[in-house]
Structure formats: structure tokens, C-alpha cells
Amino acid sequence: MSNFRSVDEQLSLLLRGASHVEKETELRAKLERSHKTGQPLRVKYGIDPTGFDVHLGHTVPLRKLRQFQELGHTAVLIIGTATAMVGDPSGRDESRKGLDEAQIAKNAESYLTQIAKVVDVTKAEVRPNGEWFAKWGFADMLRLLGRATVQQLLAREDFAKRFHETKMPIYLHECLYPLLQGWDSVEIRADVELGGTEQLFNLMVGRDLQREVGQEPQVCLTLPILRGTDGDKKMGKSVGNYIGVGEPAKEQFGKTMRIPDELMREWFELLTDVPAGEIASILAGKPNEAKKRLGSEIVRFYYGEAGVDHVLADWKKQFEEKGDPDDMPTASIPSAELADGRMPAIKLLVAIGFCKSNSEARQKIREGAFNFGPDRSKPADEKASVEIVDGMVVRLGRKMAKVAIAK
């Protein structure tokens, strides 16, 4: 194993940002044995192929898996082809609908492509858990069910809550999920399993099952749930407070620049490799400069140094020199929509998608948020019309577009 870091150095890196470790003494012992024998630890992380697009919230445990890889340990990626059919109830107030085989197969195609943006999948051990569960019969499932009690399952916070709410049923198939995920750890002989804080119960089930079959129990290492760009709710596409790993560098940087100041420490710790001491120094300075550094670190991870240079130059031109960025979206306006080359300002904002309705556009114009052209002209009032010139730049707050007149 090509690892030249001491056990203390490894622990310092691996425990950064962790919410809970069960148990830290065992993790140290495993690392010491690995360091002495040269045998890498087997570090498990699983995601059901539910068709999601990976965003920065998903990358928190993935980045930790990458750290284990960089220290010379083996990343074991579990593709939940079997568990996705059950649906993980973790952290949910109601049953999550499982997926059928066709959906799972389709979603799994993009799974590794997305994960590869964070983890080196070419060096990882990739195991679909249908590999073993597809071979099971009824007797095998009964033996697994016999390893847990109803009382143990009701100890889960989400199950306990739903048990006391008669309108929130707990379906029997959901009770299978922790056992199936736990058995994955037995099958691949995991030394460590990673997950979000809502996964701790499932991870602990794996630890118990390993102990029952005579294996050394895995260490359970959980990571915080990343708050989204609003600084409040869990990052997610449904809330609209996310940054996707596949988004353009400009979008990643721009969204980061708009996060609340109090979110920066959390993001620095969970989404970058900046040393703790340096983070404190950065945050002690001006918030805007700290966000630029944070945005740069995020962009660098996905787009390299060239991506950082581009977004910083673009940002400086747009917000510090008050110029327009070199690249911006084009908004097409049909020439038939123009009257003597002009269009009402309200209609223009709706036509290019900057506003959803005339009333919203009217309000933005009243606020003085809309301007156009090289001299950043503003309409006199919401009833004014604008002369439309091919290639003209229109701006609404931080939204910008170049107008193209379509014949």
C-alpha cells in the first residue's frame, strides 16, 4: 500500500468534518494494522441508482471516500440494484416508492459517470448488491429477518415517529432495507462504512451483522448533511438550493458567491481541502474575498486551474470593472414581435425568460433592476418601450443575456 502518512496524520484528515465515528479507537487500531501490514482498509459507500443528478451535498461522503483512496485504501462502491427496489426510509416521514428493474438499470448507467467526478472509479471495487441478493431464496431471507427484532427497528427515529402517527404507515418491506444494507457489509467484508448522519442506524446494523457472523465489525463514519445555498434547508433539487457537479464553472462560482456568510465555514470544511488553520485566516478577512476563495476551490476541483482563471477574470470584469462577461446566454426575439424595431420593456423581460409574468416584470422595472445596452440605460417607467438592437445586452440584477433578432 503506497501510504507514507502516519496513523495520526491519517486520523486528522479522515475525522475532519465527521459527525460521528463508531468507534474512533477501532478506526485507529485498523489504521495501525493497515500501516504495519501494508494491507489497505476496505471502505464501503453505497448509493441506490435512483436517477439523481449529483450535487455538492452528495459529494460530502464521496470526498471522504476519495480521501481514503488517496491514503492508499480500497474504495468499495455498492450500487444498490437490489436495495433500490425496496426504497431507503432513512430520514423520511413516509414510505419511499421503490424502483422497478428497468428503472434501476437505466439509472445505473449514469451512476459511475457522475461518481467519477469525485472518486477514482478506475481504482475502486464496484459491486452491485444484486450480485448476491439475486441468488437468495425464501429461506435465505428468513434467516436474515431472524437477525433483527421489531423493537430494534422501532428504535429508529423515523420509524418511531411514524409508528405513533396512525396516518403514517410503516410498510413491512421498508423494514428490510437496514438489513439488506447491513448484509452488504458482510458480503464485501467492510472495514469502514461511510454515510450521512441519517444513515447511522443502517450502518450500525451492518456492524451488528458482521459481529454475528464472526467478522470484525466495521467502523461507522457519518458526515453532516450539507445545507444548501439558502443557508437553511438540506441541499436538494426539489428545494432549488443546490449546485450540481456537472454545472458550468461560471454557475458553480456564481452560486457560491451568493451563499449566506454564515455558511462558509461549513462549506470550506466539507467541500474543500483547505487546511483548518488557513480556513480560520480566510474567514477572518473580508466575506466577499472569502467567498471568492471558496468558489475558486469548488471550481478547481471540477474544472482545474484553467476553470478558476476563467471565472475569476469573468467575475472581475462583470462586478469589479462593471463590464459584461465574455460569454453569456443568447435570447432570441422574433422580428415579428417588434413594432418599428421596439418592444415594451415588460414584454421583453417576459419574452427572454427573466420574469415569469408581466406583473413581476413591472415590479422589477419600478425597482430599477432592469437596464440595457452599453450605457446601461433604464426605461423611464414600466410603460416604456425599448429599441431592440441585434447583439444588445439586457440585464436584470445578475441575469444577463445578449439579444438576437430572429427573422
C-alpha positions in Angstrom: 0.0 0.0 0.0 1.5 3.3 -1.1 0.8 5.3 2.0 3.5 7.3 3.7 1.4 9.2 6.2 1.4 8.3 9.9 -1.7 7.0 11.6 -2.1 10.3 13.4 -1.9 12.2 10.1 -4.5 9.9 8.6 -6.8 10.2 11.5 -6.6 14.0 11.4 -7.5 14.1 7.8 -10.3 11.4 7.9 -12.0 12.8 11.0 -12.2 16.3 9.6 -15.8 17.2 9.2 -17.1 13.9 10.6 -20.3 13.9 12.6 -19.9 10.6 14.4 -17.4 7.7 14.5 -18.3 4.3 15.9 -15.7 3.8 17.2 -12.6 6.1 16.9 -10.4 3.7 18.9 -11.3 0.9 16.5 -10.6 3.1 13.5 -7.1 3.9 14.9 -6.5 0.2 15.5 -7.5 -0.7 11.9 -5.3 2.1 10.5 -2.3 0.9 12.7 -2.7 -2.6 11.5 -3.0 -1.4 7.9 0.1 0.7 8.3 2.0 -2.1 9.7 1.0 -4.9 7.3 0.5 -2.8 4.1 -3.0 -4.2 3.8 -5.4 -1.4 2.8 -8.7 -0.9 4.6 -11.9 -1.8 2.7 -14.0 1.4 2.8 -17.7 1.0 1.8 -20.0 3.5 0.4 -23.3 2.8 -1.4 -25.9 4.8 -3.3 -29.0 3.4 -4.8 -29.3 4.3 -8.5 -32.4 6.4 -8.1 -31.8 8.6 -11.1 -30.5 11.7 -9.2 -28.1 14.3 -10.5 -25.1 14.6 -8.2 -24.9 17.9 -6.4 -22.4 19.2 -3.8 -24.4 17.7 -1.0 -23.9 14.2 -2.4 -20.2 14.8 -2.6 -19.6 15.2 1.2 -19.3 11.4 1.8 -17.8 10.9 -1.7 -15.0 13.3 -0.9 -14.3 11.4 2.3 -14.2 8.1 0.3 -11.7 9.9 -2.1 -9.5 10.8 1.0 -9.4 7.1 2.0 -8.3 6.3 -1.6 -5.6 8.9 -1.6 -4.3 7.4 1.6 -3.9 4.1 -0.2 -7.1 2.3 1.0 -9.7 0.5 -1.2 -12.9 2.2 -2.1 -15.8 -0.3 -2.4 -18.7 1.3 -4.2 -22.0 -0.5 -3.7 -24.5 0.0 -6.5 -27.9 -0.7 -4.8 -29.5 -2.6 -7.6 -31.4 -4.7 -5.0 -32.0 -2.1 -2.3 -33.3 0.4 -4.8 -36.3 -1.9 -5.3 -37.1 -1.5 -1.6 -36.5 2.2 -1.1 -34.4 3.6 1.7 -36.7 5.0 4.5 -33.8 6.8 6.2 -34.8 10.3 7.4 -38.2 10.1 5.8 -41.7 10.6 7.3 -43.3 8.4 4.8 -42.6 5.4 2.6 -40.4 6.0 -0.4 -41.5 4.2 -3.5 -39.1 1.6 -4.7 -37.9 1.3 -8.3 -38.5 -1.5 -10.8 -35.7 -3.3 -12.5 -36.0 -1.3 -15.8 -35.7 2.0 -14.0 -32.8 0.7 -11.9 -30.9 -0.5 -15.0 -31.4 2.8 -16.8 -30.4 4.9 -13.8 -27.3 2.8 -13.0 -25.8 3.7 -16.4 -25.1 7.3 -15.3 -24.2 6.4 -11.8 -20.4 5.8 -12.2 -20.1 8.6 -14.7 -21.3 11.1 -12.1 -19.4 9.5 -9.2 -16.2 9.6 -11.2 -16.1 13.4 -10.9 -15.2 12.9 -7.3 -13.9 9.3 -6.8 -11.3 7.4 -8.9 -13.7 4.7 -10.0 -10.9 3.0 -12.1 -9.2 2.1 -8.8 -12.4 1.3 -6.9 -14.1 -2.0 -6.4 -17.6 -1.7 -7.8 -20.2 -4.2 -6.6 -23.9 -4.2 -7.4 -25.7 -5.8 -4.4 -27.9 -7.7 -6.8 -24.8 -9.8 -7.3 -25.6 -11.7 -4.0 -29.3 -10.9 -3.3 -30.4 -12.2 -6.7 -29.2 -15.6 -5.7 -31.2 -15.7 -2.5 -34.2 -17.8 -1.9 -37.0 -17.5 0.7 -35.1 -19.4 3.3 -32.1 -17.0 3.0 -34.4 -14.0 3.5 -36.0 -15.6 6.6 -32.6 -16.2 8.1 -31.7 -12.5 7.6 -35.0 -11.4 9.1 -34.3 -13.6 12.1 -31.3 -11.5 12.9 -33.3 -8.4 13.9 -36.3 -7.6 16.1 -39.2 -5.3 15.7 -38.1 -3.4 18.8 -34.7 -2.8 17.2 -36.3 -1.3 14.1 -38.7 0.8 16.1 -35.6 2.4 17.8 -35.1 4.3 14.5 -36.3 7.9 14.9 -38.2 7.9 11.6 -39.9 4.6 12.2 -40.7 5.6 15.8 -42.3 8.8 14.7 -44.4 7.1 12.0 -45.4 4.3 14.5 -47.0 6.9 16.8 -48.7 8.6 13.8 -51.6 6.3 12.7 -51.8 8.2 9.3 -48.1 7.5 8.6 -47.8 3.7 7.9 -44.6 1.7 8.1 -44.7 -0.9 5.4 -43.0 -4.3 6.1 -40.8 -4.1 3.0 -39.2 -0.9 4.5 -38.0 -2.9 7.5 -35.9 -5.0 5.1 -33.8 -2.0 4.0 -31.4 -1.7 7.0 -30.9 -5.5 7.0 -30.1 -5.6 3.3 -27.7 -2.6 3.5 -26.1 -4.2 6.6 -25.6 -7.5 4.8 -23.8 -5.7 2.0 -21.1 -5.1 4.6 -20.9 -8.8 5.4 -20.6 -9.7 1.8 -17.7 -7.3 1.0 -16.1 -7.6 4.5 -16.1 -3.8 5.0 -13.6 -2.3 7.5 -15.3 1.1 7.3 -18.7 2.3 6.0 -19.4 6.0 5.2 -22.8 7.7 5.1 -24.8 10.8 6.0 -26.0 11.3 9.6 -29.4 9.9 8.7 -27.7 6.6 7.8 -26.2 5.9 11.2 -28.9 3.3 12.1 -28.3 1.4 8.8 -24.5 1.5 9.3 -24.8 0.2 12.8 -27.0 -2.8 11.6 -24.1 -3.7 9.3 -21.7 -3.6 12.3 -24.0 -5.9 14.3 -24.5 -8.4 11.4 -20.7 -8.6 10.9 -20.2 -9.3 14.5 -22.9 -12.1 14.4 -21.1 -13.9 11.6 -17.7 -13.7 13.2 -16.3 -10.8 11.2 -14.5 -7.8 12.8 -17.3 -5.1 12.9 -16.9 -2.1 10.6 -16.3 1.4 11.8 -19.3 3.6 11.1 -18.3 7.1 10.0 -21.1 9.6 9.3 -20.8 13.0 7.6 -23.1 16.1 8.1 -26.0 16.8 5.8 -24.8 19.8 3.7 -27.0 22.9 3.9 -27.9 24.4 0.5 -27.3 27.8 -1.0 -30.1 29.3 1.1 -28.2 28.5 4.3 -31.1 26.7 5.8 -32.5 23.6 4.2 -30.7 20.4 3.2 -29.3 20.9 -0.3 -31.6 19.4 -2.9 -33.0 19.9 -6.4 -36.6 20.0 -5.2 -35.8 23.0 -3.0 -33.7 24.6 -5.7 -30.8 25.4 -3.3 -28.2 23.2 -5.0 -25.1 23.4 -7.0 -24.6 20.4 -9.4 -21.2 18.9 -10.0 -21.9 19.0 -13.7 -22.9 22.7 -13.8 -20.7 25.1 -15.7 -17.8 26.6 -13.7 -19.5 30.0 -14.0 -22.7 28.7 -12.4 -20.8 26.9 -9.6 -18.8 30.1 -8.8 -21.7 32.5 -9.1 -24.0 30.5 -6.9 -21.2 30.1 -4.3 -20.8 33.9 -4.3 -24.4 34.3 -3.3 -24.5 32.0 -0.2 -25.0 33.5 3.2 -21.8 34.4 5.1 -22.5 32.0 7.9 -22.5 29.0 5.6 -18.8 29.5 4.5 -17.1 27.6 7.3 -19.3 24.6 6.8 -18.7 24.6 3.0 -14.9 25.1 3.4 -14.7 22.2 5.8 -16.9 19.8 3.8 -16.2 20.8 0.2 -12.5 21.8 0.1 -9.1 20.5 1.2 -8.1 23.9 2.6 -6.3 23.3 6.0 -8.3 24.2 9.1 -5.8 26.9 10.2 -6.0 28.6 6.7 -9.8 28.5 6.8 -9.8 30.5 10.0 -7.5 33.0 8.4 -9.6 33.3 5.3 -12.8 33.8 7.2 -11.2 36.5 9.4 -10.9 38.6 6.3 -13.5 40.2 4.0 -16.5 38.0 3.4 -16.5 38.7 -0.4 -12.9 37.7 -0.7 -13.5 34.6 1.4 -16.4 33.6 -1.0 -14.2 34.1 -4.0 -11.6 31.7 -2.4 -14.4 29.2 -1.6 -15.9 29.4 -5.1 -12.4 29.0 -6.6 -11.7 25.9 -4.6 -15.0 24.3 -5.7 -14.4 25.2 -9.4 -10.8 24.0 -9.2 -11.9 20.5 -8.1 -14.2 20.0 -11.1 -12.6 22.2 -13.8 -8.9 22.7 -12.8 -6.8 25.8 -12.7 -7.9 27.0 -16.1 -11.5 27.0 -15.0 -10.6 29.1 -11.9 -8.7 31.6 -14.0 -11.7 32.0 -16.4 -14.3 32.5 -13.7 -12.2 34.9 -11.7 -11.4 37.0 -14.8 -15.1 37.0 -15.8 -16.2 37.9 -12.2 -13.7 40.8 -12.1 -14.8 42.2 -15.4 -18.5 41.9 -14.5 -18.6 43.1 -10.9 -15.4 44.9 -10.2 -14.9 46.7 -13.5 -18.6 46.8 -14.2 -18.2 45.3 -17.7 -20.1 42.4 -19.3 -18.7 38.9 -19.2 -17.3 37.5 -22.4 -19.7 34.6 -22.6 -23.4 34.9 -21.8 -26.6 33.3 -23.0 -28.4 34.5 -26.1 -32.1 35.4 -26.0 -33.9 35.1 -29.3 -36.6 37.7 -30.1 -38.7 37.1 -33.3 -38.7 40.2 -35.5 -42.5 39.8 -35.8 -42.7 40.7 -32.2 -41.2 44.2 -32.8 -43.1 47.3 -33.8 -40.8 49.8 -35.6 -37.9 48.0 -34.0 -39.2 48.4 -30.5 -40.8 46.3 -27.8 -42.4 47.1 -24.5 -39.9 46.7 -21.6 -42.3 44.5 -19.7 -42.9 42.2 -22.7 -39.1 42.0 -23.3 -38.4 40.8 -19.8 -41.0 38.0 -20.1 -40.0 37.1 -23.6 -36.4 36.4 -22.7 -37.3 34.5 -19.6 -36.0 37.0 -17.0 -39.5 37.3 -15.5 -42.4 34.8 -15.3 -45.2 37.4 -15.6 -46.0 40.9 -16.6 -46.6 41.9 -13.0 -43.2 40.6 -12.0 -41.5 42.5 -14.9 -43.5 45.6 -13.9 -42.2 45.4 -10.4 -38.6 44.9 -11.4 -38.7 47.9 -13.7 -40.1 50.0 -10.8 -37.3 48.8 -8.6 -34.7 50.0 -11.2 -33.3 46.4 -11.6 -33.5 46.4 -15.4 -31.1 48.1 -17.8 -29.9 47.5 -21.4 -27.2 48.5 -23.9 -23.6 49.6 -23.4 -24.6 52.7 -21.4 -26.9 50.6 -19.1 -30.0 52.7 -20.0 -33.1 52.2 -17.9 -36.7 52.7 -19.1 -38.4 55.8 -17.8 -41.3 53.8 -16.4 -42.9 50.4 -16.7 -44.9 51.5 -19.7 -41.8 52.5 -21.7 -40.7 50.6 -24.8 -37.1 49.6 -25.7 -35.4 49.8 -29.1 -34.2 46.3 -29.8 -30.7 46.1 -31.4 -29.2 42.8 -32.5 -26.5 41.9 -30.0 -27.7 44.3 -27.4 -27.1 43.2 -23.8 -30.0 43.2 -21.4 -29.5 42.9 -17.6 -31.8 42.2 -14.7 -29.9 42.1 -11.4 -27.2 39.4 -12.1 -29.1 37.9 -15.0 -27.6 38.9 -18.4 -28.4 37.9 -22.0 -27.5 39.0 -25.5 -30.4 39.7 -27.7 -30.6 38.1 -31.1 -33.3 39.2 -33.5 -34.7 36.1 -35.3 -36.0 36.7 -38.8 
